[in-house]
Amino acid sequence: MQEIIIDGNSLTLEAVEQVACYNTPIRLSDSSKEKVTKCRAYVDKIIESGEIVYGLNTGFGKFSNVIIPEENIAELQLNLIRSHSTNIGEPYSEVQTRAIMLLRIAVLAKGHSGIRLETLETLVQMLNKGIQPIIPMRGSVGASGDLSPLSHLALVLIGEGEAIYKGERLPGASAMQKAGISPVQLAAKEGLALNNGTQVMTALGVLNLLEAERLCRYADIIAAMSIDALKGTPKAFDELIHNLRPHPGQKISAKNIRTLLEGSPLRESHRNCGNVQDAYSLRCTPQVNGAVRDACSYVRGILEIEINSATDNPLIFPDEGKVISGGNFHGEPLAIALDTLGLAISELASISERRIEQMLNPALSRGLSPFLATRPGIDSGFMIQQMTAASLVSENKVLAHPACVDSIPTSANQEDHISMGSISAIKLCQIVQNVASVLGIELLIACSALDQRQISTSPVLEKVKSALRENVAPLQGDRLMYPDVNKAIELVRSKRLDEICPEIG
């Protein structure tokens, strides 16, 4: 498997996913090693000189005015990690944890954190050998970044805390021993270099953005199926309309739907039916889905900067002879971006649920049976699937409330404005999962609606329907439905729709 080279400056979102999801190994670049070594030498020089510098030989936060004797500096770093490991709740998943570890390595590889090269190399070994530190999800406010969860990551590095190794949950020291890695004894500045930054919220943002971008494509595919099943008119997707309001996402979405509906016999069967326009949930799909795409583009730009940024404090500049205490750890850029993504992606589910209603309501469905039931009255068909979708859409309305507008001062008012970016990231995870589920329900229902028409849809959409039918048989009467729903959701989250519809942008 080809390695991904980490130099602190050229990491991509896609590379993060490769490492997190597919265990692609990483390696530090030679230039990165040189920068890290040079920066550490400058830190050692400061310590030896006795110069007082925040984070090197002082306390932290409100204790920044407390000078630490040289003989206590190592103890200070250890105490920092132990005392700050206070997160609670369920741990992050293996994929999420690997993304967090990678991004922390990338920050340190920039060579402005003052960490020793051997400490950084140990983190790289942990990631490559599959050690997964147990990092509880809740407890960060995004002030000095993600102090508490990153401290849980650092605990395993020093042989404490807990980790999962080869499927077994173990004490950190045991996991390191089984992997053949020696724990680190922290030196000056290293504790602060390990737990100060935005890597938790950034990692969740990257993983969810990439899925959100996929869901934008899948929403176009599934919407096209619903539009055809409802005998909708493709006039609203004419390029002439969208050129007069040329938002990039809108134009892409309209083009996708035109492409997906091309060659549909079902469309040809009602070409002269007199239908002039459809409900907004059909004809305004490009405007809604496109707006979500444009929001994703904004968030992508923020994350591409963040994954290659130095976000700890203080930052060290050996060439300039400076150690500067600033605020790059503040999570506000991420909090705003991830809140924006959460509220934007929610709209894919909102409009999807309305198309579900169009297909199930006999007053709207243009000849489909009520709730697509085989024997209406005896069978309920997909009646309750719409309720499930409505529940998830309503939940998203609550979750989409921005976390970034809140701020509770901490650390004796030293940290008097905080981002709550970690909360933005955690609720984004649930929103994206809910959106995928609603689209899965729409896919399931659209396929049944197309079955009822008994006329083929377009060739590409027939392939999508066939992919679902590999695991979900046509509905011939009421049966246990949640397995069907779960199979449809799995298809949406599997990335297989990209393979079936490679032409969709």
C-alpha positions in Angstrom: 0.0 0.0 0.0 1.4 3.4 -1.0 2.4 5.7 1.9 1.1 9.2 2.3 3.9 11.6 3.0 3.2 14.1 5.7 5.0 17.4 5.5 2.6 19.7 7.4 1.7 21.7 4.3 0.1 19.5 1.5 -2.4 17.2 3.2 -5.7 16.8 1.3 -9.1 16.0 2.6 -9.1 12.8 0.5 -5.9 11.7 2.0 -7.4 12.1 5.5 -10.2 9.7 4.4 -7.7 7.3 3.0 -5.8 7.1 6.2 -8.8 7.1 8.5 -11.0 4.7 6.5 -8.6 2.5 4.7 -5.6 2.4 7.0 -3.2 3.8 4.4 0.2 4.2 6.2 1.9 7.5 6.6 5.5 8.7 6.7 7.1 12.0 7.7 8.9 13.9 4.9 12.6 14.6 5.3 12.0 18.3 5.2 9.5 17.9 8.0 11.9 16.0 10.2 14.5 18.8 9.7 12.0 21.5 10.7 10.9 19.6 13.8 14.5 18.9 14.8 15.5 22.6 14.3 12.5 23.9 16.3 13.2 21.5 19.1 16.8 22.6 19.3 15.6 26.2 19.7 13.3 25.2 22.5 16.1 23.4 24.4 18.2 26.6 23.9 15.5 28.7 25.6 15.2 26.3 28.5 18.9 26.2 29.1 19.1 30.0 29.0 16.5 30.4 31.7 14.4 32.9 29.7 10.8 32.9 30.8 8.5 31.9 27.9 4.8 30.9 28.2 4.2 27.2 27.7 7.9 26.3 28.0 8.6 27.1 31.6 5.4 28.7 32.9 2.0 27.3 33.9 -0.9 27.3 31.5 -4.1 29.3 31.0 -4.8 31.3 34.2 -1.5 30.0 35.6 0.6 31.6 32.9 2.2 33.9 35.4 3.5 31.0 37.5 7.2 30.3 36.7 8.2 26.6 36.7 11.6 25.6 38.0 13.6 23.6 35.4 13.5 20.5 37.6 9.7 20.5 37.5 9.2 21.1 33.7 8.8 17.4 32.8 6.4 17.0 35.7 4.4 20.0 34.4 3.9 18.4 31.0 2.8 15.1 32.5 0.4 16.9 34.9 -1.0 18.9 31.9 -2.0 15.8 30.0 -3.4 14.0 33.1 -5.4 16.9 34.4 -6.9 17.8 31.1 -8.1 14.3 30.2 -11.7 15.0 31.4 -13.9 14.1 28.4 -16.9 11.8 29.1 -19.3 9.7 27.1 -19.0 7.3 24.3 -15.6 7.2 22.5 -15.0 8.4 18.9 -15.1 5.6 16.3 -11.9 4.0 15.0 -12.3 6.0 11.7 -12.8 9.3 13.6 -9.9 8.6 16.0 -7.5 7.8 13.1 -8.4 11.1 11.4 -7.8 12.9 14.7 -4.4 11.3 15.1 -3.4 12.0 11.5 -4.3 15.7 11.8 -2.4 16.0 15.1 0.6 14.5 13.4 0.3 16.9 10.5 0.2 20.0 12.7 3.3 18.8 14.6 5.1 18.1 11.3 5.0 21.8 10.4 7.9 22.3 12.8 6.5 25.2 14.9 5.3 23.3 17.9 8.6 22.4 19.7 8.0 18.7 20.0 10.9 16.2 19.8 11.2 14.2 16.6 11.2 10.9 18.5 7.9 11.9 20.1 6.3 12.7 16.8 7.7 9.5 15.3 6.0 7.5 18.1 2.7 9.0 17.2 3.3 8.0 13.6 4.0 4.4 14.7 0.8 4.3 16.8 -1.3 5.3 13.8 0.5 2.9 11.4 0.3 0.0 13.8 -3.4 0.5 14.5 -3.4 1.7 18.1 -6.7 3.5 18.7 -6.7 5.7 21.8 -10.0 5.8 23.6 -11.2 9.5 23.3 -14.6 10.2 24.9 -16.7 12.5 22.7 -18.0 15.2 25.1 -16.1 17.8 27.1 -14.5 20.2 24.6 -15.7 23.8 24.2 -13.3 24.6 21.3 -11.5 27.3 23.4 -7.9 26.3 23.3 -9.0 24.0 20.5 -9.8 20.5 21.7 -7.8 20.4 24.9 -9.5 17.5 26.7 -10.0 15.0 23.9 -6.5 15.6 22.6 -5.2 14.9 26.1 -6.9 11.5 26.0 -5.0 10.9 22.8 -1.7 11.9 24.4 -2.4 9.7 27.4 -1.8 6.5 25.4 1.4 8.1 23.9 2.8 8.3 27.5 1.6 4.8 28.4 -1.6 5.8 30.3 -5.3 5.9 29.4 -7.0 3.3 27.3 -6.7 2.1 23.7 -8.1 -0.5 21.3 -5.5 -2.7 19.7 -6.5 -5.5 17.3 -10.1 -5.3 18.5 -9.3 -5.5 22.2 -9.8 -2.6 24.7 -6.6 -2.4 26.8 -4.8 -0.1 29.2 -2.7 2.3 27.2 0.6 0.8 28.4 -0.5 -2.7 27.4 -1.6 -1.6 23.9 1.7 0.1 23.4 3.6 -3.0 24.6 1.6 -5.4 22.4 2.3 -3.1 19.4 6.0 -3.0 20.2 6.1 0.7 20.9 7.8 2.4 23.8 5.8 5.1 25.6 7.2 8.6 25.6 8.4 10.6 28.6 7.4 14.1 27.9 9.9 17.0 27.8 9.4 20.8 27.9 6.5 22.1 25.7 5.5 18.6 24.5 2.3 18.3 26.6 1.0 21.6 25.3 2.1 20.7 21.7 0.1 17.5 21.9 -3.2 18.8 23.4 -3.5 22.3 22.0 -5.4 22.6 18.7 -8.5 22.0 16.6 -7.8 18.5 15.3 -10.9 16.8 16.8 -13.5 19.2 15.3 -11.4 19.4 12.1 -11.3 15.6 11.7 -15.1 15.3 12.2 -15.6 18.1 9.8 -13.4 16.5 7.1 -15.1 13.1 7.3 -18.6 14.6 7.3 -17.9 17.1 4.5 -16.7 14.3 2.3 -19.9 12.3 3.0 -22.0 15.4 2.6 -20.5 16.0 -0.9 -21.4 12.4 -1.8 -24.9 12.9 -0.5 -25.3 15.9 -2.7 -24.7 13.7 -5.7 -26.9 10.9 -4.4 -29.7 13.4 -3.7 -29.7 14.3 -7.4 -29.8 10.7 -8.4 -32.6 9.8 -6.0 -34.6 13.0 -6.8 -34.4 12.1 -10.5 -35.9 8.7 -9.7 -38.8 10.3 -7.8 -39.4 12.9 -10.4 -39.7 10.2 -13.1 -41.9 8.1 -10.9 -44.2 11.1 -10.4 -44.4 11.7 -14.1 -42.7 15.1 -13.5 -41.7 17.3 -16.4 -38.0 17.9 -17.0 -38.7 21.4 -18.4 -37.6 23.0 -15.1 -34.1 21.6 -15.6 -33.5 23.3 -18.9 -30.0 24.8 -19.1 -31.5 28.1 -20.3 -33.2 28.7 -16.9 -30.1 27.9 -14.9 -27.8 30.0 -17.0 -29.8 33.0 -15.9 -29.1 32.3 -12.2 -25.7 30.7 -12.5 -25.0 29.6 -9.0 -22.4 26.8 -9.5 -24.1 24.2 -7.4 -27.5 24.8 -9.0 -26.1 24.4 -12.5 -24.4 21.2 -11.6 -27.5 19.8 -10.0 -29.7 20.7 -13.0 -27.2 19.1 -15.4 -27.2 16.0 -13.3 -30.9 15.6 -13.3 -31.1 16.2 -17.1 -28.4 13.5 -17.6 -30.1 11.1 -15.3 -33.5 11.4 -17.0 -32.2 11.2 -20.5 -33.6 8.3 -22.5 -36.4 7.5 -20.0 -39.3 5.6 -21.7 -41.5 6.6 -18.7 -40.9 10.2 -19.5 -41.8 9.7 -23.2 -45.0 7.9 -22.1 -46.5 11.2 -20.8 -44.7 13.8 -22.9 -48.0 15.3 -24.1 -49.9 15.0 -20.9 -50.3 18.8 -20.4 -48.4 19.0 -17.2 -46.9 22.4 -17.1 -45.1 22.5 -13.8 -44.6 20.3 -10.7 -44.5 20.9 -7.0 -41.5 22.8 -5.6 -40.0 19.6 -4.2 -39.6 18.4 -7.8 -38.9 21.4 -9.9 -36.8 23.3 -7.4 -34.5 20.4 -6.7 -31.5 22.1 -8.4 -32.0 25.3 -6.5 -32.1 23.5 -3.2 -29.5 20.8 -3.8 -27.3 23.3 -5.5 -27.4 25.7 -2.6 -26.2 22.8 -0.4 -23.4 22.1 -2.8 -22.3 25.7 -2.6 -22.3 25.6 1.2 -20.1 22.4 0.9 -17.7 24.3 -1.3 -17.3 27.0 1.4 -16.7 24.4 4.1 -14.2 22.6 1.9 -12.2 25.8 1.6 -12.1 26.2 5.4 -11.1 22.6 6.0 -8.4 22.6 3.4 -6.7 25.5 5.1 -7.2 24.1 8.6 -5.7 20.6 8.0 -2.4 22.3 6.9 -2.4 25.0 9.7 -0.5 25.3 12.9 -3.2 25.6 15.6 -1.3 25.1 18.9 0.1 27.8 21.2 2.7 29.2 21.7 4.1 28.9 18.2 7.8 28.8 17.8 9.8 30.5 15.0 13.5 29.4 15.3 14.5 31.4 12.2 13.1 34.6 13.6 14.1 33.8 17.1 10.6 34.2 18.4 8.1 32.3 20.5 4.7 33.9 20.0 1.6 33.3 22.1 -1.5 33.9 20.0 -4.9 32.4 19.4 -4.7 30.0 16.4 -6.3 27.3 18.5 -9.6 29.2 18.6 -12.2 27.0 16.8 -14.4 29.8 15.4 -13.6 29.3 11.7 -14.5 25.7 12.1 -17.5 26.2 14.4 -19.1 28.6 11.9 -18.3 26.3 8.9 -19.6 23.1 10.5 -22.7 24.8 11.8 -23.3 26.1 8.2 -22.7 22.6 6.8 -25.2 21.1 9.3 -28.0 23.5 8.5 -27.3 23.3 4.8 -27.1 19.5 4.5 -30.4 19.2 6.5 -32.2 20.7 3.5 -31.4 17.6 1.4 -33.5 15.6 3.8 -36.2 18.3 4.1 -36.9 18.4 0.4 -36.5 14.6 0.1 -39.3 14.0 2.7 -41.6 16.2 0.6 -41.0 14.1 -2.5 -41.7 11.0 -0.4 -45.1 12.6 0.5 -45.7 13.3 -3.2 -45.3 9.6 -4.0 -47.4 8.3 -1.1 -50.3 10.7 -1.1 -52.9 9.6 -3.6 -54.0 13.2 -4.1 -50.5 14.1 -5.3 -49.0 10.9 -6.8 -50.6 11.0 -10.3 -52.1 7.5 -10.2 -49.9 5.6 -7.8 -51.7 3.5 -5.2 -52.1 5.1 -1.8 -48.9 4.7 0.1 -47.8 2.4 -2.7 -49.8 -0.3 -0.9 -50.5 -3.5 -2.9 -54.0 -3.8 -1.3 -54.7 -0.4 0.2 -56.5 -0.7 3.6 -55.3 -4.3 4.1 -51.7 -3.2 3.5 -50.2 0.0 4.8 -47.5 0.1 2.2 -44.9 2.7 3.0 -47.1 4.8 5.2 -44.9 4.6 8.2 -41.6 5.1 6.3 -42.8 8.7 5.7 -43.2 9.1 9.4 -39.7 7.9 10.0 -38.4 10.4 7.5 -40.5 13.2 9.1 -39.0 12.3 12.5 -35.4 12.5 11.2 -36.1 15.8 9.4 -37.6 17.2 12.6 -34.6 16.1 14.6 -32.3 17.8 12.1 -34.2 21.1 12.6 -33.2 21.0 16.3 -29.6 19.9 15.6 -29.2 22.5 13.0 -29.4 25.3 15.6 -25.8 26.8 15.5 -23.6 26.0 18.4 -21.1 28.8 17.5 -23.5 31.5 18.7 -23.0 30.3 22.3 -20.1 31.1 24.6 -19.5 30.3 28.2 -16.3 31.8 29.7 -13.9 29.2 31.2 -10.6 29.1 33.1 -11.4 32.0 35.4 -12.4 34.2 32.5 -9.0 33.8 30.8 -10.8 31.9 28.0 -13.7 34.4 27.9 -14.9 33.7 24.4 -15.1 30.2 23.1 -16.3 28.6 19.9 -18.2 25.5 20.9 -16.8 24.1 17.7 -16.6 20.5 19.0 -20.4 20.6 19.6 -20.9 21.9 16.0 -18.9 18.9 14.9 -20.6 16.3 17.0 -24.1 17.3 16.0 -23.0 17.5 12.4 -22.3 13.7 12.6 -25.9 13.0 13.5 -27.3 15.4 11.0 -25.4 13.7 8.1 -26.4 10.3 9.3 -30.1 11.4 9.4 -29.8 12.9 5.9 -28.4 9.6 4.5 -31.3 7.7 6.2 -34.0 10.0 4.7 -32.4 9.7 1.2 -32.3 5.9 1.7 -36.0 5.9 2.5 -36.8 8.0 -0.6 -34.7 5.6 -2.7 -36.7 2.7 -1.4 -40.0 4.4 -2.1 -39.0 5.8 -5.5 -38.0 2.3 -6.7 -41.4 0.9 -5.6 -43.1 3.8 -7.3 -41.2 3.1 -10.6 -42.2 -0.5 -10.3 -45.9 0.5 -10.2 -45.5 2.5 -13.4 -44.5 -0.7 -15.2 -42.5 1.4 -17.7 -38.8 1.6 -17.6 -37.0 4.7 -16.3 -33.7 5.9 -17.9 -31.0 3.3 -18.4 -28.8 4.7 -15.6 -31.7 4.9 -13.1 -32.6 1.4 -13.9 -29.1 0.4 -12.8 -29.7 2.2 -9.5 -33.0 0.4 -9.0 -31.3 -2.9 -9.8 -28.7 -2.3 -7.2 -31.4 -1.9 -4.6 -33.2 -4.9 -5.8 -30.2 -7.1 -5.3 -31.0 -6.9 -1.6 -34.6 -5.6 -1.4 -37.3 -7.4 -3.3 -40.3 -5.5 -4.7 -43.1 -5.0 -2.2 -45.9 -7.5 -2.9 -47.8 -6.8 0.3 -47.0 -5.8 3.9 -43.9 -7.4 5.5 -41.3 -6.6 8.1 -40.0 -3.3 6.7 -37.1 -2.2 8.7 -34.6 -4.6 7.0 -35.6 -3.1 3.7 -35.1 0.5 5.0 -31.7 -0.5 6.5 -30.6 -2.0 3.2 -31.6 1.1 1.3 -29.7 3.3 3.7 -26.6 1.0 3.4 -26.7 1.4 -0.3 -26.7 5.2 0.0 -23.8 5.1 2.4 -21.8 2.5 0.5 -20.5 4.8 -2.3 -21.8 2.3 -4.8 -24.0 5.0 -6.4 -20.8 6.7 -7.5 -19.8 3.6 -9.4 -23.2 3.3 -11.0 -23.4 7.0 -12.0 -19.8 8.1 -12.6 -21.0 10.9 -14.9 -22.7 12.7 -12.0 -20.7 15.6 -10.7 
